[in-house]
Amino acid sequence: MGNFLSQYFEFKRHGTTFRREIGAGITTFLTMAYIIIVNPKILEAAGIPFNASMVATIVTAAFGTFLMGFYAKRPFAIAPYMGENAFIAYTVVVVLGYTWQMALAAIFISGVLFIILTALNLRQWLVDSVPQGLRYSFSVGIGLFMTFIGLNSTGIVMLGVPDAPVKIGDVTSIPVALAIFGFLLIAILMLRKVPGAILIGILTTTVLAFIFGVAQVPQSWMSAPPSLEPTFLQLDLTGVLDIGFAAVILTVFIMAFVDTMGTLIGVSSRAGFLDEKGNLPEIEKPMMADALATTFAGLVGTTTSGAYIESASGVEAGGRTGFTAIIVGLLFLVALFFAPFLTAVPPQAYGPALIVVGFLMLQPIKKIQLDDPTELFPALAVIILMSFTYNIGVGITSGFVLYPLFKLAAGRHREVNSGLWVLAVLSLLFFVFYPYS
């Protein structure tokens, strides 16, 4: 069995081992396990029942991640996207007044569109049209975004006041000091080339968080999974007949498209999967996995799902094959019964891992043509806006608009291919229809 798995996932070609892949899978899972609770909490604001939504989150993550592992053979985990869930809950339902059942229909329809476009190779055509400079900016932008998420979730950086929107947290407080310790521990272990440095850091900091009372030891370690019935197949497709609802579907579609593209290219760059042209070979396979996961999500009762930026932590831990994703998928299934324990891991434990991995993902910035303004400005817009708007999609679409615009202004429009013009138009539509309220 072991020999079969080794050949199936080509461990030798990727220079990896069972032990390394398992450790990478555990690392990825621990850095993204927060989604089990956070996603249903956000969707609860839209009226979606919490318990059923939690189960939908877990089974969607497991379904998509297994597809990524067995079919695409990539070490990427799939789960409901942060950002898209808030858009559905607070904008589509609370502000625009659509029901959560109609919102699930938008998720389902966008997933079906993804499946069609992927099967026709149109998604790959669009991805292949993205210039190398923007591709590198995706990795750098996601790295900066992950760093900011880690700093904010641990309390090292906090919200400030309108004229100074962020400030340093209280580094003398136990939670923040513990997060700083976690960061230093992971960084030093990596400097010493200790295998499993990120995982060791997360687990060590979690234990210390329990000891110092930063996190509560769960009262129960296991629980029976709640029923999925309240959200299963509850999508309302009648909203498709509403012309105004088309803007919701378009926004969901574009947000998911650019998030998946940016994550796949960004994390693949760090993993060394991109070829000499900056393309990800057989990218249609991981794209089909996320398309099917999004369609599945709409059916079971959660939001747009796709490749997670936290997969970079597993890649940094040595994950290089689909076996890493399979371990993540298995852990999500285990989480159906151990959710109280797994969600007890505090941000002070997984946040430092995000900071470290984010730092490491900044390296491709040296590959961007910084001496060419037509390359520099769009790339920096992507990098900066991802973090400053707290939205990967906004950063990427800004690059798609600015790149052809600056090339055109410089009289170098021949450097822009037809696919990028299509992306520019879609991105403009994204900014036109995006609900800013």
Secondary structure, DSSP 8 states (H G I E B T S, - for coil): -HHHHHHHTTHHHHT--HHHHHHHHHHHHHHHTTHHHHHHHHHHTTT--HHHHHHHHHHHHHHHHHHIIIII--S--EEE-TTHHHIIIIIIIIIT---HHHHHHHHHHHHHHHHHHHHTTHHHHHHHTS-HHHHHHHHHHHHHHHHHHHHHHHTSEEEEETTEEEEE--TTSHHHHHHHHHHHHHHHHHHTT-TTHHHHHHHHHHHHHHHTTSS---S-S------STTTTT---GGGGG-TTHHHHHHHHHHHHHHHHHHHHHHHHHHHT---TTS--TTTHHHHHHHHHHHHHHHHHT---EEE-TTHHHHHHTT--SHHHHHHHHHHHHHHHHHHHHHTTS-HHHHHHHHHHHHHHTTGGGGGS-TT-HHHHHHHHHHHHHHHHTT-HHHHHHHHHHHHHHHHHHTT-GGGS-HHHHHHHHHHHHHHHHS---
